[in-house]
């Protein structure tokens, strides 16, 4: 028999490890792009659980898929396969460059698998000396020790002892810097086609082509981390589809489950063959519940209507943010693509993105930061236009408060 508890934000500090600093509000219910807290206060969600809730909260197709699968089978482990996993893998193969899929539970796990695969592929084909991984400043690839070290923010990987070796970082979008460090010892180049946590920084088309060209020249693999950009976020099913290059390995998570934990690593049959039986694994990866939801997400998102709708909504956001900026002059530019957008603060407001986030919450709007200088928006891909308009009104009021001091 469960005992009813009076749950408060203060209890977080009493029972949780203190590595997070959550807001004072505790959301308890969501529908579409609206969320309500314990007191019944309504919020418009421009955050999307950090680009996760691609179809908003409690989308009927996802709820139905989860309920239906919950009455069939929950978990098997990979001693056996299951129908939802086979179905989702087939959909991903049919929709992308990939021929083989590996399922995991989070973006970090998918990236860990991608990095291990790249190292193993190089070892098998070229020997132990070909182990260098090139990544980029400000990149973010997860919080496992390997992925956080490959990520380009040393503050996240410092303080945990000796780091994984043979990892080189260079500035993003800098072709000359990449040319200076790549060699026949390079096994992989890992990048986000659009840097998320690093400040919503688009990969320059010529830079991306150079990544592919230099990787091919030195027999290195290109790994696209599409944990944040994938599953419709940029207006393409995956962001690589809007570029001139195709990666060798791609990782997906976040929006793939629309809020239910799931991740995937996508690659070719030739490369996948190097993760032989026993070389890698996951107890929960390919879980039937997660894959059932992932199938529903793919069925809804991978349609012309939704993907074209992302591009239309992007313009609504850009127009609305431009109007706000014309009034208050707080942003230097709006970066990003689709519904992964970053309003970059100008010199006068540098370092104050958290102030805008806090002011937004007070006005009933959930938004994000991408570093101290960027206000980030990653709403539902199907957010109603009325919610965009109302959310921007609330953001206008939040900006006015920050400007007024």
C-alpha positions as CSV (number, residue, x, y, z in Angstrom):
1,X,0.0,0.0,0.0
2,X,1.5,3.3,-1.1
3,X,1.6,6.3,1.3
4,X,0.6,9.6,-0.2
5,X,3.5,12.1,0.1
6,X,3.5,15.9,0.0
7,X,6.3,16.3,-2.5
8,X,8.1,19.6,-2.8
9,X,11.2,21.1,-4.4
10,X,12.8,21.3,-1.0
11,X,12.8,17.5,-0.8
12,X,15.1,17.4,-3.9
13,X,17.9,18.7,-1.7
14,X,17.2,16.1,1.0
15,X,17.0,13.0,-1.2
16,X,18.8,13.7,-4.5
17,X,22.5,13.9,-5.4
18,X,23.2,17.6,-5.8
19,X,24.5,17.5,-9.4
20,X,21.3,19.3,-10.7
21,X,19.7,22.6,-9.7
22,X,16.1,22.2,-10.8
23,X,13.6,25.1,-11.0
24,X,11.3,25.8,-8.1
25,X,8.2,24.6,-10.1
26,X,7.4,20.9,-10.3
27,X,5.4,20.1,-13.5
28,X,2.8,17.3,-13.0
29,X,0.8,17.2,-16.2
30,X,1.3,18.0,-19.9
31,X,-0.8,18.1,-23.0
32,X,0.6,19.1,-26.4
33,X,2.8,22.1,-25.8
34,X,1.3,23.1,-22.5
35,X,2.4,22.0,-19.0
36,X,0.9,22.5,-15.6
37,X,2.7,22.6,-12.2
38,X,1.5,21.4,-8.8
39,X,-0.3,24.7,-8.2
40,X,-2.1,24.5,-11.5
41,X,0.0,27.2,-13.2
42,X,0.2,26.8,-16.9
43,X,3.4,27.0,-19.0
44,X,4.0,26.9,-22.7
45,X,6.8,24.6,-23.5
46,X,9.5,25.9,-25.8
47,X,12.1,23.6,-24.2
48,X,10.8,20.2,-25.2
49,X,12.7,18.5,-22.4
50,X,15.9,19.6,-24.2
51,X,14.8,18.6,-27.7
52,X,13.2,15.3,-26.6
53,X,9.4,15.9,-26.6
54,X,9.2,16.1,-30.4
55,X,5.5,15.6,-30.5
56,X,4.7,17.5,-27.3
57,X,3.4,15.9,-24.1
58,X,1.1,12.9,-24.1
59,X,0.7,12.7,-27.9
60,X,-2.2,10.3,-28.6
61,X,-0.2,8.1,-31.0
62,X,2.6,7.7,-28.4
63,X,0.2,7.1,-25.5
64,X,-1.6,4.5,-27.5
65,X,1.6,2.7,-28.6
66,X,2.9,2.6,-25.0
67,X,-0.4,1.3,-23.6
68,X,-0.8,-1.3,-26.2
69,X,2.8,-2.6,-25.8
70,X,2.5,-2.5,-22.0
71,X,-0.1,-5.3,-22.2
72,X,2.0,-7.5,-24.4
73,X,5.7,-7.8,-23.3
74,X,7.9,-5.3,-21.5
75,X,11.4,-6.7,-21.5
76,X,13.5,-9.6,-22.7
77,X,17.1,-8.5,-22.9
78,X,19.1,-9.2,-26.1
79,X,19.2,-12.9,-25.5
80,X,16.2,-12.7,-27.7
81,X,15.0,-10.1,-30.2
82,X,11.5,-8.6,-30.3
83,X,9.0,-7.4,-32.8
84,X,9.0,-3.6,-32.0
85,X,12.8,-3.5,-32.2
86,X,12.9,-5.3,-35.6
87,X,10.1,-3.0,-36.9
88,X,11.9,0.2,-35.7
89,X,15.3,-0.9,-37.0
90,X,13.7,-1.7,-40.4
91,X,12.1,1.8,-40.5
92,X,15.4,3.5,-39.7
93,X,17.2,1.4,-42.4
94,X,14.6,2.2,-45.0
95,X,14.6,5.9,-44.2
96,X,18.4,6.5,-44.0
97,X,21.8,5.6,-45.4
98,X,22.1,2.9,-42.7
99,X,22.0,-0.8,-43.1
100,X,22.5,-1.9,-39.5
101,X,21.1,-0.5,-36.2
102,X,22.3,-0.9,-32.6
103,X,19.8,0.2,-29.9
104,X,20.7,1.8,-26.6
105,X,18.9,3.9,-24.0
106,X,20.5,7.4,-24.2
107,X,22.5,9.6,-26.4
108,X,25.7,9.0,-24.4
109,X,25.3,5.2,-24.8
110,X,24.8,5.5,-28.6
111,X,27.9,7.7,-28.9
112,X,29.9,5.3,-26.7
113,X,28.9,2.5,-29.1
114,X,29.8,4.7,-32.1
115,X,33.3,5.5,-30.7
116,X,34.0,1.9,-29.7
117,X,32.9,0.7,-33.2
118,X,35.2,3.3,-34.9
119,X,38.2,2.2,-32.8
120,X,37.5,-1.5,-33.4
121,X,37.0,-1.0,-37.1
122,X,40.4,0.8,-37.3
123,X,42.1,-1.9,-35.2
124,X,40.8,-4.7,-37.4
125,X,41.6,-3.0,-40.7
126,X,44.7,-1.0,-39.9
127,X,46.2,-2.0,-36.6
128,X,46.6,-0.5,-33.1
129,X,48.3,2.7,-34.2
130,X,45.2,4.1,-35.9
131,X,43.4,5.3,-32.8
132,X,43.1,9.1,-33.0
133,X,39.7,10.6,-32.6
134,X,39.2,14.2,-33.7
135,X,36.4,16.2,-32.2
136,X,35.6,19.8,-31.8
137,X,35.7,22.6,-29.3
138,X,32.3,23.2,-27.5
139,X,31.0,19.9,-28.8
140,X,28.8,17.8,-26.4
141,X,28.5,14.0,-26.8
142,X,27.3,12.8,-23.5
143,X,28.5,12.2,-19.9
144,X,30.2,8.7,-19.9
145,X,33.9,9.2,-19.4
146,X,34.7,8.4,-23.0
147,X,32.0,10.6,-24.6
148,X,32.5,13.5,-22.2
149,X,36.2,13.4,-23.0
150,X,35.5,13.5,-26.7
151,X,33.1,16.4,-26.1
152,X,34.9,19.7,-26.4
153,X,34.3,21.2,-23.0
154,X,37.1,20.1,-20.6
155,X,35.3,21.4,-17.5
156,X,32.9,18.4,-17.9
157,X,35.7,15.8,-18.0
158,X,38.2,17.3,-15.5
159,X,38.4,15.9,-12.0
160,X,37.7,12.2,-12.7
161,X,41.3,10.9,-13.0
162,X,43.2,9.9,-16.2
163,X,41.2,10.5,-19.3
164,X,40.8,8.3,-22.4
165,X,43.7,9.1,-24.7
166,X,44.3,9.8,-28.4
167,X,41.5,12.4,-28.6
168,X,42.3,15.7,-30.3
169,X,40.1,18.8,-30.3
170,X,40.1,21.6,-32.9
171,X,37.8,24.7,-33.4
172,X,34.5,23.9,-35.1
173,X,34.2,25.1,-38.7
174,X,38.0,25.5,-39.0
175,X,39.2,23.5,-42.0
176,X,42.8,24.5,-41.7
177,X,42.9,23.4,-38.0
178,X,41.4,20.0,-39.0
179,X,43.9,19.6,-41.8
180,X,46.7,20.3,-39.4
181,X,45.9,17.4,-37.0
182,X,44.4,14.7,-39.2
183,X,46.7,11.9,-40.4
184,X,46.7,8.2,-41.2
185,X,46.6,7.6,-37.5
186,X,43.1,9.2,-37.3
187,X,40.3,6.6,-37.0
188,X,37.3,8.9,-36.7
189,X,36.1,12.5,-36.8
190,X,33.1,13.0,-34.6
191,X,30.9,16.1,-34.8
192,X,27.4,17.4,-34.4
193,X,26.2,18.8,-37.8
194,X,24.7,21.7,-35.7
195,X,26.3,22.1,-32.3
196,X,23.6,22.2,-29.6
197,X,25.0,22.6,-26.1
198,X,27.9,24.6,-27.5
199,X,25.7,27.5,-28.6
200,X,23.5,26.4,-31.6
201,X,26.3,26.7,-34.1
202,X,25.6,25.5,-37.7
203,X,28.2,23.4,-39.4
204,X,29.4,25.4,-42.4
205,X,28.7,23.5,-45.7
206,X,32.3,23.8,-46.9
207,X,33.6,22.6,-43.6
208,X,31.3,19.6,-43.6
209,X,32.5,18.7,-47.1
210,X,36.1,19.1,-45.9
211,X,35.4,16.7,-43.0
212,X,34.2,14.0,-45.5
213,X,37.0,14.6,-47.9
214,X,39.8,14.5,-45.3
215,X,38.3,11.5,-43.6
216,X,38.2,9.6,-46.9
217,X,41.8,10.7,-47.7
218,X,43.0,9.2,-44.4
219,X,40.7,6.1,-44.2
220,X,38.9,7.6,-41.1
221,X,35.2,7.3,-40.3
222,X,32.8,10.2,-40.0
223,X,30.5,10.0,-36.9
224,X,27.5,12.4,-36.9
225,X,26.1,12.9,-33.4
226,X,22.5,13.6,-34.2
227,X,21.2,13.1,-30.7
228,X,19.8,16.6,-30.7
229,X,19.4,17.4,-34.4
230,X,17.8,14.1,-35.4
231,X,14.2,12.9,-35.9
232,X,12.8,15.9,-37.6
233,X,14.4,18.7,-35.5
234,X,15.9,20.6,-38.4
235,X,13.1,20.0,-40.9
236,X,14.8,16.9,-42.3
237,X,14.4,13.4,-40.7
238,X,18.1,13.7,-39.9
239,X,20.2,16.8,-40.3
240,X,22.8,15.1,-42.6
241,X,20.0,14.9,-45.2
242,X,20.2,18.7,-45.5
243,X,24.0,18.7,-46.1
244,X,26.2,17.6,-48.9
245,X,27.7,14.6,-47.0
246,X,26.7,11.3,-45.6
247,X,28.3,10.0,-42.4
248,X,29.6,6.5,-41.8
249,X,28.0,6.3,-38.4
250,X,25.1,8.3,-37.0
251,X,23.7,8.4,-33.5
252,X,20.1,9.3,-32.5
253,X,18.3,9.5,-29.1
254,X,16.2,12.3,-27.5
255,X,13.3,12.8,-30.0
256,X,13.5,9.1,-31.2
257,X,11.3,8.2,-28.2
258,X,9.4,11.4,-27.9
259,X,10.1,11.3,-24.1
260,X,10.6,7.6,-23.6
261,X,14.3,6.7,-23.2
262,X,15.7,5.1,-26.4
263,X,18.8,5.6,-28.6
264,X,20.2,4.2,-31.7
265,X,23.5,3.9,-33.6
266,X,23.1,3.7,-37.3
267,X,25.8,2.5,-39.7
268,X,26.6,0.4,-42.8
269,X,26.8,-3.4,-42.9
270,X,30.5,-3.3,-43.6
271,X,31.3,-1.2,-40.6
272,X,28.8,-2.9,-38.3
273,X,30.5,-6.3,-38.9
274,X,33.3,-5.3,-36.6
275,X,31.0,-5.3,-33.5
276,X,31.1,-9.1,-33.4
277,X,29.2,-11.1,-30.8
278,X,30.2,-10.1,-27.3
279,X,32.1,-7.0,-28.3
280,X,29.4,-4.6,-27.0
281,X,26.0,-4.8,-25.5
282,X,23.1,-3.4,-23.5
283,X,20.6,-5.1,-21.2
284,X,17.8,-2.6,-22.0
285,X,18.8,-1.7,-25.6
286,X,16.0,-2.4,-28.0
287,X,13.5,-2.7,-25.1
288,X,10.0,-3.5,-26.5
289,X,8.3,-0.6,-24.7
290,X,10.8,1.9,-26.0
291,X,10.8,0.6,-29.5
292,X,7.0,0.5,-29.7
293,X,7.0,4.3,-28.8
294,X,9.9,4.8,-31.3
295,X,7.8,3.2,-34.1
296,X,4.9,5.6,-33.3
297,X,7.3,8.6,-33.3
298,X,8.7,7.6,-36.7
299,X,5.3,7.1,-38.2
300,X,4.2,10.6,-37.2
301,X,7.5,12.5,-37.7
302,X,8.7,11.0,-41.0
303,X,6.0,12.6,-43.0
304,X,6.1,15.5,-45.5
305,X,3.4,17.3,-43.4
306,X,5.4,17.3,-40.2
307,X,8.8,18.0,-41.7
308,X,7.5,20.8,-43.9
309,X,5.7,22.1,-40.8
310,X,9.0,22.4,-38.9
311,X,10.3,24.7,-41.6
312,X,7.1,26.8,-41.4
313,X,7.3,27.0,-37.6
314,X,11.0,28.0,-37.8
315,X,10.0,31.1,-39.8
316,X,7.2,32.0,-37.2
317,X,9.9,31.8,-34.5
318,X,12.4,33.8,-36.4
319,X,9.8,36.5,-37.3
320,X,8.6,36.7,-33.7
321,X,12.1,36.9,-32.2
322,X,13.0,39.6,-34.7
323,X,10.0,41.6,-33.6
324,X,11.0,41.2,-30.0
325,X,14.6,42.2,-30.8
326,X,13.4,45.3,-32.7
327,X,11.7,46.5,-29.5
328,X,14.5,45.6,-27.0
329,X,17.7,45.1,-28.9
330,X,19.1,42.2,-26.9
331,X,20.1,39.7,-29.5
332,X,23.0,39.9,-32.0
333,X,21.6,37.0,-34.2
334,X,19.3,34.0,-34.3
335,X,21.2,30.8,-35.1
336,X,20.2,27.3,-35.8
337,X,17.8,25.4,-38.1
338,X,14.3,24.1,-38.0
339,X,13.1,24.1,-34.4
340,X,16.5,24.1,-32.8
341,X,17.1,27.8,-32.5
342,X,19.4,30.0,-30.4
343,X,18.9,33.7,-29.7
344,X,22.5,35.0,-29.2
345,X,22.7,37.8,-26.6
346,X,24.5,40.9,-27.7
347,X,27.5,42.5,-25.8
348,X,25.2,44.5,-23.5
349,X,23.5,41.3,-22.2
350,X,26.5,38.9,-22.5
351,X,26.5,36.1,-20.0
352,X,22.9,36.6,-18.9
353,X,21.0,33.8,-20.7
354,X,20.0,32.3,-17.3
355,X,18.3,35.7,-16.4
356,X,16.1,35.3,-19.5
357,X,15.3,31.7,-18.7
358,X,14.3,32.6,-15.1
359,X,12.2,35.6,-16.3
360,X,10.5,33.3,-18.8
361,X,9.5,30.8,-16.2
362,X,7.9,33.6,-14.2
363,X,5.9,34.5,-17.3
364,X,4.7,31.0,-17.9
365,X,7.2,29.9,-20.5
366,X,9.7,27.1,-20.5
367,X,12.9,27.8,-22.5
368,X,16.6,26.7,-22.4
369,X,20.1,27.9,-22.4
370,X,23.0,26.9,-24.7
371,X,25.8,28.4,-22.7
372,X,25.8,31.7,-20.9
373,X,25.2,33.7,-24.1
374,X,22.4,31.9,-25.9
375,X,18.7,31.4,-25.2
376,X,17.7,28.1,-26.8
377,X,14.4,27.0,-28.1
378,X,13.6,23.3,-28.9
379,X,9.8,23.0,-28.9
380,X,7.5,20.3,-30.2
381,X,7.8,19.8,-33.9
382,X,4.0,20.0,-34.1
383,X,3.5,22.9,-31.6
384,X,0.3,24.8,-32.6
385,X,0.8,28.2,-34.2
386,X,-1.4,29.7,-31.4
387,X,1.0,28.3,-28.8
388,X,4.0,29.8,-30.7
389,X,2.3,33.2,-30.7
390,X,1.3,33.0,-27.0
391,X,4.7,31.8,-26.0
392,X,6.4,34.6,-27.9
393,X,4.1,37.1,-26.1
394,X,5.3,35.6,-22.8
395,X,8.9,35.8,-23.9
396,X,8.4,39.4,-24.9
397,X,7.3,40.1,-21.3
398,X,10.2,38.2,-19.9
399,X,12.7,40.1,-22.1
400,X,11.0,43.4,-21.0
401,X,11.6,42.5,-17.4
402,X,15.3,41.7,-17.9
403,X,15.8,44.9,-19.9
404,X,14.1,46.9,-17.2
405,X,16.4,45.4,-14.6
